Amino acid sequence: MADTLAVAPEDTGRDSNELATVLIVDDTPANLSLLSGMLLERGFVVKVATHGKRALAIAEASKPDLVMLDITMPEMDGYEVCRLLKARPETRDVPVIFLSALDEVGDKLQAFRAGGVDYVTKPFQVEEVLARVETQVRVRRLQRALERRERELERQNAELARRNAELLQAQRRTDLVFSALAEVLPGRVLDGKYRLDQRIGEGGFGAVFRATHLSLGRDVAVKIFRPSRGNDSPAGLERFRREGATACRIDHPNVVQVLDSAISDEGIAYIVMELLAGRSLAEEIRAHAPMPPHRALDVAIPVCEVLAEASMRGMIHRDIKPANVFLHRGRGGEVVKVVDFGIAKLVGDAPDGDTEETTRSGIVVGSPSYMAPERMLDGEYDDRVDVYSLGVVMYQMLSGHMPFEGEKGSFAAQALRSLAEDPVRLRDWVPDLPLALETQVLTAMDKRREARPPASQLAIALRLLRASLDQQAVDRAPSSGEGGPSSAPTVEERPPR
C-alpha cells in the first residue's frame, strides 16, 4: 500500500489547505484499508505504515496532525513508537490514538503513560473512530492556533520592548538637550519682551523661570515647553498652548493668572504667568502633615470653588494634586492658587476631540495616586473626577498618609489598589478628627461617580464644616456670661460611607 492516500478536494467540498493528515500505523492490511477508507470519505489526507520504523520516518519527513497507532506489531510495539515520537521535538506534540484488541485496564494505562491521548478497541465502530479522530484533530488545530497567537504576541512584545527602549533612549537624549538648554536660557530674551532671569522649577511639561517683562518692568514667571514622550509632537505642543488658553477662561482669584502664551521666533514654546511666592501644597504636607482640620479646609475650599467655576465653564482639570496647588504669599496674606490647567478637558469640544488627541501617545494624563476609578478604566467621566482627586488631597492633608497602602509602584499596581481596596479610615490615623469631616472626604472619594457630589455642592458642604469648626471653638471658649454652653447648631454627625 502506498504511504499516502488522499481524496481530491472537489470530492469533499473542502479546501485542500484545511485537510488534516492522519498517519495510520498497523501491520494488518485489512485494518489499514478499513481505517483509510472511512477517513478518506471524511476528507482527511491519510498516510499509512506497516511497522514502527517506517512510521517514525514518515512522521519525521512530514509531520502529521494525528497518529493512529496499533500496539501489537513486530520488531517495535506501539508503546515504543509512541515514546520515540514524544521524545523527538518535531513530533512530541502530535496526538496519538492507540488501536488494539487489548481491552484490559492495564493495557490502556500503559498506552496513556507512553503519551497517548485516546484508545480505540477492535473491532472498530466507524462512528466511534470518526468521532474520536475529529475531536483530536479539532483539539490539535486549536492548540496550533493558540501557539501561533502566542508566537505573534511574543513577537509583538519583543517589538514593543524594542520600541520602548528606543523611546527611552530618545527621551534620555531629549532630557540632556533640554537640561543643557535650561542651563543657558537665563539671560535670554524671548520675543524681545521677556528676559529669563533664573530657573525656579521644573516638571513633566516644562521648566519655570523667574523673568522680567521688559516694557513693564514687572516680575513674571515663564514656563518653557519641555519636549518629552507624549508632548514631543504637534498634539503635545497644542496641549501646552492650551494651558494658557484654558486658564485664561477662568476668572477666579484662586487660579494662577496667565498673561501671555506664544512660540518664540527661535521655536521655543512658552507661557507667561504671574510670579508666585511661597511653596506648593506638596511641600506644606511634607513639612506639616497631618494638618489641623481648619487648616486643611482653608486650603481645600478655594480649590473646590475653582473646580466649581471650571465646571460651569465646561472644563475639567484632570490633575488635581498637591504639586498643582500653590500657597502664595500675597500682600494680604496667603492665597491658595490652582496651577497647571494644561491638561484640562474641555467638555464642550467635539466627541473626545482635540484634547484626547493629545493623549494618544501611550501616556496617561494625570497622576495615578489621585486618579478617579472611571479614568483608570478609560470610561466616561465628568467634573467629579476632580472631586475624587480633591478628596485624596484632603485625606493626605488631614492624615499625612495616602488612602491606599503601598502607593508606590507601577501605574497598573496603583490602579489595582485604588480599584480593589477601600481606603484606610481617616480616624484610624487621626482619632479625634470630626466624624462629619471624615464622612465628607470619603464621600468625595467614593468609587462610584454618581455617589460623589459635584464640586459646587462639595464647596458648600466644606464651608458649612468650616463654620461649624469655628462655632465649636467659640462654644469651647470660656464665657463671661451666665448659663451653660451655647446651643448653636453644629454639622450633623453621621457615619462615613
C-alpha positions as CSV (number, residue, x, y, z in Angstrom):
1,M,0.0,0.0,0.0
2,A,1.3,3.5,-0.8
3,D,2.5,5.7,2.0
4,T,0.0,8.5,1.3
5,L,-3.7,8.3,0.3
6,A,-5.7,11.4,-0.4
7,V,-9.1,12.3,-1.8
8,A,-9.4,15.1,-4.2
9,P,-10.7,18.4,-2.7
10,E,-13.6,18.5,-5.2
11,D,-14.9,15.2,-3.8
12,T,-15.1,16.6,-0.3
13,G,-16.1,20.2,-0.9
14,R,-13.3,21.3,1.4
15,D,-10.2,23.4,0.7
16,S,-7.1,21.2,0.5
17,N,-5.3,23.6,2.8
18,E,-7.8,22.7,5.5
19,L,-7.4,18.9,5.2
20,A,-5.8,17.2,8.2
21,T,-3.3,14.5,7.8
22,V,-3.7,11.2,9.7
23,L,-0.9,8.6,9.9
24,I,-2.2,5.1,10.4
25,V,0.3,2.5,11.7
26,D,-0.8,-1.1,11.7
27,D,0.7,-4.3,10.4
28,T,-2.6,-5.7,9.3
29,P,-3.6,-4.6,5.7
30,A,-7.3,-5.1,6.4
31,N,-7.2,-2.7,9.3
32,L,-5.3,-0.2,7.2
33,S,-7.8,-0.5,4.4
34,L,-10.8,-0.1,6.7
35,L,-9.5,2.9,8.6
36,S,-8.1,4.6,5.5
37,G,-11.5,4.2,3.7
38,M,-13.6,5.8,6.4
39,L,-11.1,8.7,6.9
40,L,-10.8,9.3,3.2
41,E,-14.5,9.6,2.9
42,R,-14.4,12.4,5.6
43,G,-11.9,14.3,3.6
44,F,-8.7,13.5,5.5
45,V,-5.3,13.0,3.9
46,V,-4.2,9.5,5.0
47,K,-0.7,8.2,5.4
48,V,0.0,4.5,6.2
49,A,2.8,2.5,7.6
50,T,3.0,-1.2,8.4
51,H,5.7,-1.1,11.1
52,G,7.2,1.3,13.6
53,K,10.4,2.3,11.9
54,R,8.6,3.3,8.8
55,A,6.1,5.3,10.8
56,L,8.8,7.3,12.5
57,A,10.4,8.1,9.2
58,I,7.2,9.3,7.7
59,A,6.4,11.4,10.8
60,E,9.8,13.0,10.7
61,A,9.7,13.8,7.0
62,S,6.2,15.3,7.1
63,K,4.6,16.0,10.5
64,P,1.0,14.6,10.6
65,D,-1.9,16.1,12.5
66,L,-2.7,12.8,14.2
67,V,-1.2,9.3,14.5
68,M,-3.4,6.2,14.9
69,L,-1.1,3.5,16.3
70,D,-1.5,-0.2,16.7
71,I,0.0,-1.7,19.9
72,T,1.0,-5.2,18.8
73,M,3.5,-5.1,15.9
74,P,6.7,-6.9,15.1
75,E,10.1,-5.5,15.9
76,M,8.8,-2.5,17.7
77,D,5.4,-2.3,19.5
78,G,3.2,0.7,19.6
79,Y,4.2,1.8,23.1
80,E,7.9,2.2,22.0
81,V,6.9,4.0,18.8
82,C,4.8,6.5,20.8
83,R,7.6,7.1,23.3
84,L,10.0,7.8,20.4
85,L,7.5,10.2,18.8
86,K,7.2,12.0,22.1
87,A,10.9,12.1,22.6
88,R,11.5,14.0,19.3
89,P,11.0,17.8,19.4
90,E,9.4,17.8,15.9
91,T,6.7,15.3,16.7
92,R,6.3,15.4,20.5
93,D,3.0,17.5,20.2
94,V,1.4,15.2,17.7
95,P,-1.6,13.4,19.3
96,V,-1.6,9.6,19.3
97,I,-4.7,7.4,19.4
98,F,-3.9,3.8,20.2
99,L,-5.5,0.9,18.3
100,S,-5.7,-2.5,19.9
101,A,-7.8,-5.6,20.5
102,L,-6.5,-5.5,24.1
103,D,-9.2,-4.2,26.4
104,E,-7.6,-4.6,29.8
105,V,-7.3,-1.5,32.1
106,G,-3.5,-2.2,32.4
107,D,-3.1,-2.0,28.6
108,K,-4.9,1.3,28.4
109,L,-2.9,2.8,31.3
110,Q,0.4,1.7,29.6
111,A,-0.8,3.5,26.4
112,F,-1.6,6.7,28.3
113,R,1.7,6.6,30.1
114,A,3.5,6.2,26.8
115,G,1.9,9.5,25.7
116,G,-1.4,8.5,24.0
117,V,-4.4,10.8,24.2
118,D,-7.1,8.2,23.4
119,Y,-7.6,4.4,22.9
120,V,-9.9,2.6,20.4
121,T,-10.5,-1.1,20.7
122,K,-11.0,-3.5,17.8
123,P,-13.3,-4.4,16.1
124,F,-13.7,-0.8,15.0
125,Q,-17.0,1.1,15.1
126,V,-17.0,3.6,12.3
127,E,-18.8,6.4,14.0
128,E,-16.8,6.0,17.2
129,V,-13.5,6.1,15.3
130,L,-14.5,9.1,13.3
131,A,-15.8,11.0,16.4
132,R,-12.5,10.3,18.3
133,V,-10.4,11.3,15.3
134,E,-12.3,14.5,14.5
135,T,-12.2,15.5,18.2
136,Q,-8.5,15.1,18.4
137,V,-7.9,17.0,15.1
138,R,-10.1,19.9,16.3
139,V,-8.1,20.0,19.6
140,R,-4.8,19.9,17.8
141,R,-5.9,22.7,15.4
142,L,-7.0,24.8,18.4
143,Q,-3.6,24.2,20.0
144,R,-1.8,25.2,16.9
145,A,-3.9,28.4,16.6
146,L,-3.1,29.2,20.3
147,E,0.6,28.5,19.6
148,R,0.5,30.9,16.6
149,R,-1.2,33.5,18.7
150,E,1.4,33.1,21.4
151,R,4.2,33.4,19.0
152,E,2.6,36.5,17.5
153,L,2.2,38.0,21.0
154,E,5.8,37.2,21.8
155,R,6.8,38.9,18.5
156,Q,4.7,41.9,19.3
157,N,6.0,42.1,22.9
158,A,9.6,42.0,21.6
159,E,8.8,44.7,19.1
160,L,7.2,46.8,21.8
161,A,10.2,46.3,24.1
162,R,12.5,47.4,21.3
163,R,10.4,50.5,20.6
164,N,10.2,51.3,24.3
165,A,14.0,51.0,24.5
166,E,14.4,53.3,21.6
167,L,11.9,55.8,23.1
168,L,13.7,55.7,26.4
169,Q,17.0,56.3,24.7
170,A,15.5,59.2,22.8
171,Q,13.9,60.6,26.0
172,R,17.3,60.5,27.7
173,R,18.8,62.4,24.8
174,T,15.9,64.9,24.9
175,D,16.4,65.3,28.6
176,L,20.0,66.0,28.2
177,V,19.3,68.6,25.4
178,F,16.6,70.2,27.4
179,S,18.8,70.3,30.6
180,A,21.5,71.9,28.6
181,L,19.1,74.4,27.1
182,A,17.7,75.3,30.5
183,E,21.2,76.0,31.8
184,V,21.9,78.5,29.0
185,L,18.4,80.2,28.9
186,P,18.9,82.5,31.9
187,G,19.7,85.9,30.4
188,R,17.9,85.1,27.1
189,V,15.2,87.5,25.9
190,L,12.1,85.8,24.4
191,D,10.4,87.8,21.5
192,G,12.1,91.0,22.7
193,K,9.7,91.0,25.7
194,Y,10.6,88.6,28.5
195,R,14.1,88.3,29.9
196,L,14.7,84.9,31.6
197,D,16.5,85.5,34.9
198,Q,16.5,82.3,37.0
199,R,15.2,78.8,36.8
200,I,12.8,78.2,39.7
201,G,11.1,75.0,38.9
202,E,10.8,72.1,36.6
203,G,8.1,69.5,35.7
204,G,7.0,67.0,33.1
205,F,5.8,69.6,30.7
206,G,8.4,72.3,31.1
207,A,10.8,74.4,33.2
208,V,9.7,77.6,35.0
209,F,11.8,80.7,35.1
210,R,11.7,83.9,37.1
211,A,11.6,86.5,34.3
212,T,11.2,90.2,33.7
213,H,8.6,91.8,31.4
214,L,10.9,94.4,30.0
215,S,8.4,97.0,28.8
216,L,6.5,96.9,32.1
217,G,9.4,96.2,34.4
218,R,7.3,93.6,36.1
219,D,8.5,90.3,37.5
220,V,6.7,87.3,35.9
221,A,7.1,83.5,35.7
222,V,7.7,82.0,32.3
223,K,7.1,78.3,31.6
224,I,9.2,76.8,28.8
225,F,7.8,73.8,26.9
226,R,9.7,70.6,27.5
227,P,9.7,68.1,24.7
228,S,9.2,64.6,26.1
229,R,7.5,61.4,25.3
230,G,3.8,62.3,24.7
231,N,4.3,66.0,24.1
232,D,7.1,66.0,21.5
233,S,4.5,66.3,18.7
234,P,2.1,68.9,17.3
235,A,-0.5,67.4,19.6
236,G,1.7,67.8,22.6
237,L,2.5,71.4,21.7
238,E,-1.2,72.0,21.4
239,R,-1.7,70.8,24.9
240,F,1.0,73.1,26.1
241,R,-0.6,76.1,24.3
242,R,-3.9,75.2,25.8
243,E,-2.6,75.6,29.3
244,G,-2.6,79.3,28.8
245,A,-5.8,79.4,26.8
246,T,-7.9,77.4,29.3
247,A,-6.5,79.1,32.4
248,C,-7.4,82.4,30.9
249,R,-11.0,81.3,30.6
250,I,-11.3,81.1,34.4
251,D,-11.6,84.5,36.1
252,H,-11.0,83.4,39.7
253,P,-8.7,84.8,42.3
254,N,-7.5,81.3,43.2
255,V,-6.3,80.4,39.7
256,V,-2.8,81.4,38.7
257,Q,-3.1,84.3,36.3
258,V,-1.8,83.6,32.8
259,L,-0.6,86.7,31.0
260,D,0.7,85.5,27.6
261,S,1.3,82.4,25.5
262,A,3.3,82.1,22.3
263,I,6.1,80.3,20.4
264,S,9.2,82.5,20.1
265,D,11.0,83.2,16.8
266,E,13.6,80.6,17.9
267,G,10.9,77.9,18.2
268,I,10.7,78.0,22.0
269,A,7.1,77.5,23.2
270,Y,6.3,79.4,26.4
271,I,3.5,80.8,28.6
272,V,3.8,83.8,30.9
273,M,2.1,83.7,34.3
274,E,2.0,85.8,37.5
275,L,5.0,85.2,39.7
276,L,4.1,83.3,42.8
277,A,5.9,83.5,46.2
278,G,5.6,80.7,48.7
279,R,5.5,77.0,48.3
280,S,3.4,74.2,46.9
281,L,0.9,72.2,49.0
282,A,3.1,69.2,48.4
283,E,5.9,70.9,50.3
284,E,3.5,72.1,53.0
285,I,2.2,68.5,53.5
286,R,5.8,67.2,53.8
287,A,6.5,69.8,56.5
288,H,3.3,69.9,58.5
289,A,1.0,66.9,57.9
290,P,-1.2,65.8,59.5
291,M,-2.7,69.3,59.2
292,P,-5.4,70.6,61.6
293,P,-9.0,70.3,60.2
294,H,-9.4,74.1,59.9
295,R,-6.1,74.4,58.0
296,A,-7.0,71.6,55.6
297,L,-10.4,73.2,54.9
298,D,-8.9,76.6,54.4
299,V,-6.8,75.1,51.5
300,A,-9.5,72.7,50.1
301,I,-12.4,75.2,50.0
302,P,-10.8,77.7,47.4
303,V,-9.6,74.7,45.4
304,C,-13.1,73.3,45.3
305,E,-14.5,76.7,44.3
306,V,-12.1,76.9,41.4
307,L,-13.2,73.4,40.3
308,A,-16.9,74.5,40.5
309,E,-16.1,77.6,38.4
310,A,-14.2,75.5,35.9
311,S,-17.1,73.0,35.7
312,M,-19.5,75.9,35.0
313,R,-17.3,76.8,32.0
314,G,-17.2,73.2,30.8
315,M,-13.7,72.5,32.0
316,I,-12.1,69.7,33.9
317,H,-8.6,70.0,35.4
318,R,-7.8,66.2,35.5
319,D,-4.6,66.5,37.6
320,I,-5.6,67.9,41.0
321,K,-2.7,67.0,43.3
322,P,-0.6,68.8,46.0
323,A,2.0,69.8,43.5
324,N,-0.6,71.7,41.5
325,V,-1.8,73.7,44.4
326,F,0.4,76.6,45.4
327,L,0.2,78.6,48.7
328,H,1.0,82.1,47.5
329,R,2.2,84.7,49.9
330,G,0.3,87.8,48.7
331,R,0.2,91.3,50.2
332,G,-3.0,90.4,52.2
333,G,-1.7,87.0,53.4
334,E,-1.8,83.5,52.0
335,V,-3.7,82.9,48.7
336,V,-4.4,79.4,47.5
337,K,-3.6,79.1,43.8
338,V,-4.5,76.2,41.4
339,V,-2.0,75.8,38.7
340,D,-1.4,73.7,35.6
341,F,-4.7,73.7,33.6
342,G,-2.7,72.4,30.6
343,I,-4.3,69.0,30.6
344,A,-7.9,70.3,31.3
345,K,-10.6,68.6,29.3
346,L,-13.0,71.0,27.5
347,V,-16.3,69.2,28.0
348,G,-17.9,71.1,25.2
349,D,-15.5,70.1,22.5
350,A,-16.2,67.6,19.7
351,P,-16.5,64.0,20.9
352,D,-13.3,63.3,22.7
353,G,-11.9,66.0,20.4
354,D,-8.5,67.7,20.3
355,T,-7.9,67.2,24.0
356,E,-8.0,63.5,23.8
357,E,-5.9,63.5,20.6
358,T,-3.0,64.9,22.6
359,T,-3.0,61.9,25.0
360,R,-2.8,59.0,22.4
361,S,1.0,58.6,22.8
362,G,0.6,55.9,25.5
363,I,0.9,58.3,28.4
364,V,-2.0,58.5,30.9
365,V,-2.6,62.2,31.6
366,G,-2.7,62.7,35.3
367,S,-1.3,61.2,38.5
368,P,-2.4,57.6,39.3
369,S,-2.5,58.1,43.1
370,Y,-5.1,60.9,42.7
371,M,-7.0,59.5,39.7
372,A,-10.6,58.5,39.8
373,P,-11.6,54.9,39.0
374,E,-13.5,55.8,35.9
375,R,-10.5,57.4,34.4
376,M,-8.3,54.4,35.2
377,L,-10.9,52.2,33.5
378,D,-10.9,54.5,30.5
379,G,-14.6,55.1,30.9
380,E,-16.8,58.2,30.6
381,Y,-16.2,60.9,33.2
382,D,-17.1,64.4,34.2
383,D,-16.0,67.1,36.7
384,R,-16.4,64.6,39.5
385,V,-13.0,63.1,38.7
386,D,-11.6,66.4,40.1
387,V,-13.8,65.9,43.2
388,Y,-12.3,62.5,43.7
389,S,-8.8,63.9,43.4
390,L,-9.5,66.7,45.8
391,G,-10.8,64.1,48.2
392,V,-7.5,62.3,48.1
393,V,-5.6,65.6,48.6
394,M,-7.8,66.3,51.7
395,Y,-7.2,62.8,53.0
396,Q,-3.4,63.4,52.6
397,M,-3.6,66.8,54.3
398,L,-5.6,65.5,57.3
399,S,-3.7,62.3,57.9
400,G,-0.3,62.7,56.4
401,H,-0.9,59.4,54.6
402,M,-2.2,58.3,51.2
403,P,-5.6,56.4,51.4
404,F,-4.3,53.1,49.9
405,E,-1.4,51.2,51.3
406,G,1.7,50.8,49.1
407,E,1.1,53.8,46.9
408,K,4.4,53.4,45.1
409,G,4.8,51.1,42.2
410,S,3.7,50.9,38.5
411,F,0.7,52.7,37.2
412,A,-1.1,49.3,37.0
413,A,-0.2,48.4,40.6
414,Q,-1.5,51.7,41.9
415,A,-4.7,51.4,39.8
416,L,-5.4,47.9,41.1
417,R,-5.1,49.1,44.7
418,S,-7.4,52.1,44.2
419,L,-9.9,50.0,42.3
420,A,-10.0,46.9,44.6
421,E,-9.3,48.3,48.1
422,D,-11.2,50.5,50.4
423,P,-9.2,53.5,51.9
424,V,-8.0,53.3,55.4
425,R,-10.4,55.1,57.7
426,L,-9.2,58.6,58.3
427,R,-9.9,58.4,62.0
428,D,-7.6,55.3,62.2
429,W,-4.9,57.9,61.6
430,V,-6.5,60.8,63.4
431,P,-8.8,59.5,66.2
432,D,-10.2,63.0,67.2
433,L,-11.0,64.0,63.6
434,P,-14.6,65.3,63.4
435,L,-16.8,62.4,62.0
436,A,-18.6,64.8,59.6
437,L,-15.3,65.8,58.0
438,E,-14.2,62.2,57.6
439,T,-17.6,61.5,56.0
440,Q,-17.3,64.3,53.5
441,V,-13.8,63.3,52.5
442,L,-14.7,59.6,52.0
443,T,-17.9,60.6,50.1
444,A,-15.7,62.7,47.7
445,M,-13.5,59.6,47.2
446,D,-16.4,57.2,46.6
447,K,-15.5,54.8,43.8
448,R,-19.0,55.3,42.3
449,R,-19.0,58.5,40.2
450,E,-22.7,59.1,40.8
451,A,-22.2,58.9,44.6
452,R,-19.8,61.9,44.6
453,P,-21.2,65.4,44.9
454,P,-20.4,67.9,42.1
455,A,-17.7,70.5,43.1
456,S,-20.3,73.2,43.7
457,Q,-22.1,71.1,46.3
458,L,-18.9,70.0,47.9
459,A,-17.7,73.6,48.2
460,I,-20.9,74.5,50.2
461,A,-20.5,71.4,52.4
462,L,-16.9,72.3,53.2
463,R,-17.8,75.9,54.0
464,L,-20.5,74.6,56.4
465,L,-17.9,72.3,58.0
466,R,-15.5,75.2,58.4
467,A,-18.2,77.4,60.0
468,S,-19.1,74.5,62.3
469,L,-15.5,74.3,63.5
470,D,-15.4,78.0,64.2
471,Q,-18.7,77.7,66.2
472,Q,-17.4,74.8,68.2
473,A,-14.2,76.8,69.0
474,V,-16.4,79.6,70.3
475,D,-18.5,77.2,72.3
476,R,-15.5,75.7,73.9
477,A,-14.0,79.1,74.9
478,P,-14.6,80.4,78.5
479,S,-17.7,82.5,78.6
480,S,-18.0,85.7,80.6
481,G,-21.8,85.5,80.7
482,E,-24.2,83.3,82.6
483,G,-25.6,80.0,81.5
484,G,-24.3,76.9,80.0
485,P,-22.7,76.1,76.7
486,S,-24.1,77.7,73.5
487,S,-26.8,75.7,71.8
488,A,-25.6,76.8,68.3
489,P,-26.1,74.0,65.8
490,T,-23.1,72.0,64.5
491,V,-22.7,69.9,61.5
492,E,-24.7,66.7,61.7
493,E,-22.7,63.7,62.9
494,R,-23.2,60.7,60.7
495,P,-21.1,57.6,60.0
496,P,-18.9,57.6,56.9
497,R,-19.8,55.6,53.8
